[in-house]
Amino acid sequence: MTTAHLHDTIDRLAGLTEQSPVFATRRQRDKVAIATQACEDLLLGDGLAESLSQAERLVLASEQCRVSGVQALADEYRQRAQALDDALTPALRSVLATPGATTGDARLDAALHFVRTLALHPAESDRAALLALPESGLSVDDTVLLAQLVGFIAYQLRLFAGVKAMAELGGQASVPAADAAPSAPFVHPANLPAPGEPLRRNGYTSETLDWKSWLPVLDPATATPEQQAVLDLSHPKARTSDFYLLLARQPRVLSERSQAFNAIMYAPGGLSRPEREVAATAVSRSNGCVYCASVHAQRFEQLAKRNDVMAQMFDDPDTAGTNARERAIIQSSLALTRAPGSFGAAQLQPLREAGLTDQEILDMLHSAALFGWANRLMLNLGKEVYLS
């Protein structure tokens, strides 16, 4: 095992070795593993010169993992925080000593409320919870940093739960399942709009939406060179997008997140692009993120030339899926989203029974976990805006 892989937190805590089939499967997506670890090293290391200290970030990360039911990661970050003994304030020590405690420190208590609310129920947070952070003394830049930390931890703990479940299930060599019998020609349901036309059901839509920040965004004209560079690399419309202009307040974090996002959603091979969009939309629908659901329902339609499964998910994700593969992907994504602490081999077995290879299962876990991060940014830093 290389030094880099020994440093990989998920490999280590999941007990993966070079002899593990799941270790080998993760190496087939080494760019994702490397990007995930790079995000952790940045967000929880000592390289960010922010007023939200490394000790505070580790304590908050441990608390989020605890609330989410993923104790191995909670213990990991707790131990790292305790190792910074001289940096631990009495308030931070009280959080580590008494799970669920409030501290009397307005700044820390506002951050704890934000973390605990977003841990499992991101749609229950709101503009008031976000604005309580700068009102309690956190800078706007550090508020963005905290939101990125919460999003990353939501992603990491779900990916860890999924990888551990794969190890429990028993990895297979990634050999594709035998070709299925030819299916009947697809006939688009008569009661749905044609793909490409807006799908609007139950408060969700596939139409293009805008998004507006609840916090002050950067002025591109006065951004630092580092912020200018990350805007140039992020998206063609980043300089007019509230989302990118807000996240560019933390340019190093935005850059690392973009590396992870691209490695997960656009890597060749493995789970098909449309099926990655199915997982992303299932998570977004479960979390109540109208914006992310709209983007990824639209991308699915563009790739698959149909919208039937998106209509089903908008109506009721728990019964959605036009075939066994889709149903397995959706149900596993929902289970990982809602209860990462109890996610295990039983939640992956239907994927294997539906014919997914281990590489495809890992790709599904990546996509589902990633949107635990994306949804928390969209839901808790601003709000979707309808263009018409």
KARA-V708021 format. One record per residue. N is the residue number from 1. SS is DSSP state (H for helix, E for strand, C for the rest). PSI is psi in radians with two decimals (none if undefined). NEAR is the number of other C-alpha atoms within 8 Angstrom. Layout:
n=<N/N>
ss=<SS/SS>
psi=<PSI/PSI>
near=<NEAR/NEAR>
//
This chain:
n=<1/2/3/4/5/6/7/8/9/10/11/12/13/14/15/16/17/18/19/20/21/22/23/24/25/26/27/28/29/30/31/32/33/34/35/36/37/38/39/40/41/42/43/44/45/46/47/48/49/50/51/52/53/54/55/56/57/58/59/60/61/62/63/64/65/66/67/68/69/70/71/72/73/74/75/76/77/78/79/80/81/82/83/84/85/86/87/88/89/90/91/92/93/94/95/96/97/98/99/100/101/102/103/104/105/106/107/108/109/110/111/112/113/114/115/116/117/118/119/120/121/122/123/124/125/126/127/128/129/130/131/132/133/134/135/136/137/138/139/140/141/142/143/144/145/146/147/148/149/150/151/152/153/154/155/156/157/158/159/160/161/162/163/164/165/166/167/168/169/170/171/172/173/174/175/176/177/178/179/180/181/182/183/184/185/186/187/188/189/190/191/192/193/194/195/196/197/198/199/200/201/202/203/204/205/206/207/208/209/210/211/212/213/214/215/216/217/218/219/220/221/222/223/224/225/226/227/228/229/230/231/232/233/234/235/236/237/238/239/240/241/242/243/244/245/246/247/248/249/250/251/252/253/254/255/256/257/258/259/260/261/262/263/264/265/266/267/268/269/270/271/272/273/274/275/276/277/278/279/280/281/282/283/284/285/286/287/288/289/290/291/292/293/294/295/296/297/298/299/300/301/302/303/304/305/306/307/308/309/310/311/312/313/314/315/316/317/318/319/320/321/322/323/324/325/326/327/328/329/330/331/332/333/334/335/336/337/338/339/340/341/342/343/344/345/346/347/348/349/350/351/352/353/354/355/356/357/358/359/360/361/362/363/364/365/366/367/368/369/370/371/372/373/374/375/376/377/378/379/380/381/382/383/384/385/386/387/388>
ss=<C/C/H/H/H/H/C/C/H/H/H/H/H/H/C/C/C/C/C/C/H/H/H/H/H/H/H/C/C/H/H/H/H/H/H/H/H/H/H/H/H/H/H/H/C/C/C/C/C/C/C/C/C/H/H/H/H/H/H/H/H/H/H/H/H/H/H/H/C/C/H/H/H/H/H/H/H/H/H/H/H/H/H/C/H/H/H/C/C/H/H/H/H/H/H/H/H/C/C/C/C/C/C/C/C/H/H/H/H/H/H/H/H/H/H/H/H/H/H/H/C/H/H/H/C/C/H/H/H/H/H/H/H/H/H/C/C/C/C/H/H/H/H/H/H/H/H/H/H/H/H/H/H/H/H/H/H/H/H/H/H/H/H/H/H/H/H/H/H/C/C/C/C/C/C/C/C/C/C/C/C/C/C/C/C/C/C/C/C/C/C/C/C/C/C/C/C/C/C/E/E/C/C/E/E/C/C/C/E/E/E/E/E/C/C/C/C/C/C/H/H/H/C/C/H/H/H/H/H/H/H/H/H/H/C/C/C/H/H/H/C/H/H/H/H/H/H/H/H/H/H/H/H/H/H/H/H/H/H/H/H/H/H/H/H/C/C/C/C/C/C/C/H/H/H/H/H/H/H/H/H/H/H/H/H/H/H/C/C/H/H/H/H/H/H/H/H/H/H/H/H/H/H/H/C/C/C/H/H/H/H/H/H/H/H/H/H/H/H/C/C/C/C/H/H/H/H/H/H/H/H/H/H/H/H/H/H/H/C/H/H/H/C/C/H/H/H/H/H/H/H/H/H/C/C/C/C/H/H/H/H/H/H/H/H/H/H/H/H/H/H/H/H/H/H/H/H/H/H/H/H/E/E/E/E/E/C/C>
psi=<2.32/2.90/-0.72/-0.74/-0.54/-0.50/-0.19/2.01/-0.74/-0.80/-0.84/-0.85/-0.48/-0.07/0.49/2.43/3.03/-0.36/-0.14/2.26/-0.57/-0.63/-0.80/-0.68/-0.72/-0.60/-0.41/-0.28/0.86/-0.56/-0.63/-0.80/-0.76/-0.76/-0.67/-0.80/-0.63/-0.67/-0.77/-0.81/-0.65/-0.88/-0.49/0.11/-2.90/0.31/-0.03/2.08/1.18/2.83/-0.30/1.75/2.87/-0.73/-0.76/-0.76/-0.69/-0.72/-0.76/-0.69/-0.76/-0.73/-0.70/-0.74/-0.68/-0.86/-0.59/-0.14/0.25/1.47/-0.57/-0.75/-0.64/-0.78/-0.68/-0.88/-0.52/-0.82/-0.68/-0.68/-0.78/-0.50/-0.32/0.86/-0.81/-0.37/-0.11/2.05/2.87/-0.65/-0.76/-0.69/-0.63/-0.59/-0.74/-0.58/-0.54/1.67/2.34/0.08/2.67/2.78/-0.28/-0.12/1.91/-0.72/-0.84/-0.68/-0.62/-0.73/-0.72/-0.73/-0.74/-0.84/-0.85/-0.61/-0.77/-0.29/-0.90/-0.32/1.21/-0.50/-0.25/-0.23/2.92/-3.05/-0.68/-0.72/-0.65/-0.85/-0.33/-0.41/-0.98/-0.53/-0.47/-0.06/-0.04/2.34/2.86/-0.71/-0.73/-0.49/-0.72/-0.71/-0.77/-0.74/-0.71/-0.67/-0.82/-0.75/-0.79/-0.80/-0.67/-0.72/-0.90/-0.77/-0.55/-0.65/-0.74/-0.80/-0.70/-0.76/-0.73/-0.67/-0.66/-0.72/-0.66/-0.66/-0.57/1.94/2.71/2.72/2.43/1.33/2.12/2.56/2.75/2.55/2.34/2.80/2.55/2.38/2.85/2.65/2.45/2.30/2.08/2.33/2.36/-0.38/0.12/2.60/2.69/2.56/2.39/-0.42/2.61/2.30/2.07/1.99/2.27/0.58/0.03/2.77/2.76/0.07/2.82/2.25/2.81/3.03/2.34/2.34/2.57/-0.14/2.74/2.32/2.92/2.59/1.98/-0.51/-0.42/0.17/2.66/2.84/-0.68/-0.71/-0.69/-0.75/-0.74/-0.55/-0.72/-0.61/-0.28/-0.89/2.54/-0.49/0.33/-0.57/-0.17/0.17/2.12/-0.64/-0.92/-0.62/-0.43/-0.88/-0.43/-0.11/-0.42/1.33/-0.64/-0.68/-0.76/-0.72/-0.80/-0.70/-0.72/-0.65/-0.78/-0.78/-0.87/-0.67/-0.56/-0.82/-0.38/0.07/2.46/2.73/-3.07/-2.52/2.39/2.70/-0.81/-0.66/-0.52/-0.65/-0.55/-0.83/-0.78/-0.73/-0.65/-0.80/-0.79/-0.68/-0.74/-0.71/-0.15/0.47/1.67/-0.69/-0.93/-0.67/-0.68/-0.78/-0.79/-0.39/-0.72/-0.71/-0.68/-0.82/-0.74/-0.65/-0.73/-0.24/0.56/2.82/0.22/-0.77/-0.51/-0.73/-0.73/-0.75/-0.67/-0.64/-0.90/1.75/-0.43/-0.31/0.17/2.74/2.23/-0.13/3.07/-0.69/-0.86/-0.76/-0.72/-0.74/-0.78/-0.82/-0.69/-0.70/-0.73/-0.75/-0.75/-0.64/-0.81/-0.60/1.19/-0.49/-0.40/0.20/2.30/-2.86/-0.59/-0.53/-0.22/-0.38/-0.74/-0.51/-0.78/-0.73/-0.49/-0.02/0.12/2.40/2.94/-0.63/-0.72/-0.67/-0.77/-0.72/-0.69/-0.76/-0.72/-0.86/-0.79/-0.77/-0.71/-0.67/-0.16/-0.56/-0.93/-0.78/-0.72/-0.54/-0.85/-0.70/-0.49/0.02/-0.14/-2.80/2.57/2.62/2.21/2.39/-0.29/none>
near=<6/5/6/6/8/10/7/10/8/8/12/10/9/10/6/12/8/7/7/10/10/14/12/10/12/10/8/7/8/8/8/10/11/8/13/10/10/9/12/10/8/11/10/9/9/7/5/8/5/6/5/8/7/10/10/9/13/13/14/11/13/14/12/15/15/11/10/11/10/13/9/7/12/14/9/9/12/12/8/9/12/8/6/9/7/4/6/12/6/6/11/11/9/10/13/9/6/7/7/5/7/7/11/6/7/8/10/9/11/12/11/10/9/11/12/11/11/13/13/10/9/13/11/7/13/9/10/6/11/13/10/9/14/11/7/9/7/11/8/9/8/11/12/12/10/10/12/11/11/15/13/11/12/13/13/10/12/12/11/10/14/13/12/10/12/13/12/8/11/8/10/9/6/8/6/7/7/4/4/4/4/4/4/4/4/4/4/8/6/5/4/10/8/8/10/7/7/9/11/9/9/6/7/11/13/13/11/8/11/9/12/10/12/9/9/7/9/10/7/8/4/6/10/6/6/8/12/10/8/12/13/9/7/10/7/7/6/13/9/6/9/11/10/11/16/13/10/12/11/11/11/6/12/11/10/11/10/9/9/12/9/9/11/12/9/7/7/4/5/7/11/7/10/10/12/13/13/15/14/14/14/15/14/15/13/11/11/7/13/12/11/12/16/14/12/13/15/11/10/16/12/10/8/8/8/10/13/10/9/10/11/12/15/13/8/8/12/8/8/12/12/8/6/8/11/12/12/11/13/15/10/11/14/12/11/14/14/8/11/14/9/6/13/13/10/8/10/13/9/9/13/11/7/9/9/13/12/13/12/10/13/12/12/14/11/10/14/15/15/12/12/14/15/10/13/14/12/13/13/14/13/13/11/11/8/7/6/2>
//
